[in-house]
């Protein structure tokens, strides 16, 4: 739930020219949303096939359950990473917005630091899961279990990149004042 003051500050930032790095990060976030959308469509199609196979053909496709679990992890993680970049996650900010400017800015830094720490831990542990599960196949589809852990590492790394960039940009903006 973004506040009116956040929306106004976002509008003022839109009028300033965007750096090439910001454009790249926005492009990565947009790609995450596109991939998530395509996977969501594929998920709907596979469940349609599951219903058709079960009730029309009387032959349930066994691969749908495991593939859908895999797809949901990718949709969730990529969407979460894009949400960090776009600052569109659900938040309760009435306490922060009721504070004066300095404590409000400190709370924004603290929130971003928590996201960086969480994303770093997620990337690290996701990477360990990827490496530990390379030789273990997912039942019914035969792919490595590492495919299920890879979105955690990717999402964590993107969260660190996006939140870290937000911190640096905010510090540079405050340094210019």
C-alpha positions in Angstrom: 0.0 0.0 0.0 2.0 2.9 -1.2 1.1 6.3 0.1 0.3 9.5 -1.7 3.7 11.0 -0.9 5.5 8.0 -2.3 3.5 8.3 -5.5 4.4 12.0 -5.8 8.1 11.3 -5.2 7.9 8.5 -7.8 6.4 10.9 -10.3 9.2 13.4 -9.7 11.8 10.7 -10.3 10.1 9.7 -13.5 10.7 13.2 -15.0 14.5 12.9 -14.4 16.4 11.1 -17.1 17.1 7.4 -16.4 20.6 6.0 -16.4 21.5 3.1 -18.7 21.9 0.9 -15.6 18.4 1.8 -14.4 17.1 0.9 -17.8 18.9 -2.4 -17.6 17.5 -3.2 -14.2 14.0 -2.2 -15.3 14.4 -4.4 -18.3 15.5 -7.4 -16.1 12.4 -6.8 -13.9 10.2 -6.6 -17.0 11.7 -9.8 -18.3 10.9 -11.5 -15.0 7.3 -10.4 -15.3 7.1 -11.6 -18.9 8.6 -15.0 -18.1 6.2 -15.3 -15.1 3.3 -14.4 -17.4 4.2 -17.0 -20.0 4.7 -19.6 -17.3 1.3 -18.8 -15.8 -0.3 -19.3 -19.2 1.6 -22.6 -19.6 0.4 -23.6 -16.1 -3.2 -23.0 -17.0 -2.8 -25.0 -20.2 -1.3 -27.9 -18.3 -4.1 -28.0 -15.8 -6.5 -27.9 -18.7 -4.7 -31.0 -20.1 -4.9 -32.6 -16.7 -8.7 -32.2 -16.5 -9.1 -33.3 -20.1 -6.9 -36.4 -19.6 -8.6 -37.3 -16.3 -12.2 -36.9 -17.3 -12.3 -37.3 -21.1 -9.5 -39.7 -21.8 -9.7 -41.5 -18.5 -5.9 -41.4 -18.4 -4.5 -38.8 -16.0 -1.2 -37.3 -17.1 1.2 -37.9 -14.1 3.7 -35.2 -15.1 1.3 -32.3 -14.6 1.5 -32.2 -10.8 5.3 -32.1 -10.6 5.7 -29.7 -13.5 3.1 -27.3 -12.0 4.9 -27.3 -8.7 8.1 -26.4 -10.6 6.4 -23.7 -12.6 4.8 -22.1 -9.5 8.2 -21.7 -7.9 9.5 -19.9 -10.9 6.4 -17.6 -11.1 6.6 -16.8 -7.5 10.3 -16.1 -7.3 10.5 -14.1 -10.5 7.5 -12.0 -9.5 8.9 -11.4 -6.1 12.2 -10.1 -7.6 10.4 -7.8 -10.0 8.3 -6.5 -7.1 11.4 -5.5 -5.2 12.6 -3.5 -8.2 9.2 -1.9 -8.8 8.7 -1.3 -5.1 5.2 -2.9 -5.5 5.1 -5.3 -2.6 2.3 -5.1 -0.2 3.4 -3.0 2.8 2.0 -1.3 5.7 3.5 2.1 5.7 1.2 4.3 7.6 3.5 4.3 10.6 6.5 5.3 8.5 4.6 7.9 6.6 3.4 9.5 9.8 7.0 10.2 10.9 9.1 13.2 10.1 11.4 13.0 7.0 14.6 11.8 8.7 13.1 8.8 10.6 11.0 8.0 7.5 14.2 7.8 5.4 16.0 5.7 8.0 13.1 3.3 8.0 13.3 3.0 4.2 17.0 2.2 4.5 16.4 -0.4 7.2 13.7 -2.0 5.1 16.0 -2.2 2.0 18.8 -3.6 4.2 16.5 -6.3 5.4 15.6 -7.2 1.8 19.4 -7.2 0.9 20.1 -9.5 3.8 17.2 -11.8 3.1 18.0 -11.9 -0.6 21.6 -12.7 0.1 20.7 -15.5 2.4 18.1 -16.8 -0.2 20.7 -16.7 -2.9 23.3 -18.4 -0.8 21.0 -21.2 0.4 19.4 -21.6 -3.0 22.9 -22.0 -4.5 23.7 -24.7 -2.0 20.4 -26.5 -2.8 21.2 -26.3 -6.5 24.6 -27.9 -6.0 23.4 -30.5 -3.6 20.5 -31.7 -5.8 22.1 -31.9 -9.2 22.0 -35.7 -9.3 18.5 -36.1 -7.8 15.7 -36.3 -10.4 12.2 -34.8 -9.9 9.7 -37.7 -9.9 7.6 -38.0 -13.0 9.4 -35.4 -15.1 13.0 -36.5 -14.8 14.6 -33.1 -14.5 17.2 -32.4 -11.8 15.9 -31.2 -8.4 18.3 -28.3 -9.0 15.7 -26.8 -11.3 13.4 -26.4 -8.4 16.0 -24.6 -6.3 17.5 -22.4 -9.0 14.7 -19.8 -8.8 15.6 -19.3 -5.1 19.2 -18.4 -6.0 18.2 -16.3 -9.0 15.5 -14.4 -7.0 17.8 -13.8 -4.1 20.5 -12.4 -6.3 18.0 -10.2 -8.1 16.6 -9.0 -4.7 20.1 -8.1 -3.5 20.8 -6.3 -6.8 17.5 -4.4 -6.9 17.4 -3.4 -3.2 21.1 -2.6 -3.1 20.7 -0.3 -6.1 17.8 1.4 -4.4 20.0 2.1 -1.3 22.9 3.4 -3.4 20.6 5.6 -5.5 18.9 7.0 -2.4 22.3 7.7 -0.8 23.5 9.5 -3.9 20.2 11.5 -4.1 20.7 12.6 -0.4 24.4 13.4 -1.1 23.4 15.8 -3.9 21.1 17.8 -1.6 
